Amino acid sequence: MRVAYELGATVVRPGQTLVLCTPHQMSTAEADQMKARLREKLPGVELVLLTGVTQALVYEPDEIRAADT
């Protein structure tokens, strides 16, 4: 399986968690390979891979957003 990575203007910093969603179903081995490649490019970023959906976002549990206040 060939997967193209596109995050557009999303900035991910060490210490953040990247929740990566893909519409493709994949085996555990394929998911592990994808995460290994991303870890090389994004050191210090926690990765969560969800299959069967099409969004990617950065989750920061300690961040308070103006919309939440």
ABEGO torsion letter per residue (X at the ends): XBBBBBAEABBBBBGBBBBBBBABBBBAAAAAAAAAAAAAABBGBBBBBBBGBABBBBBBAABBBAAAX
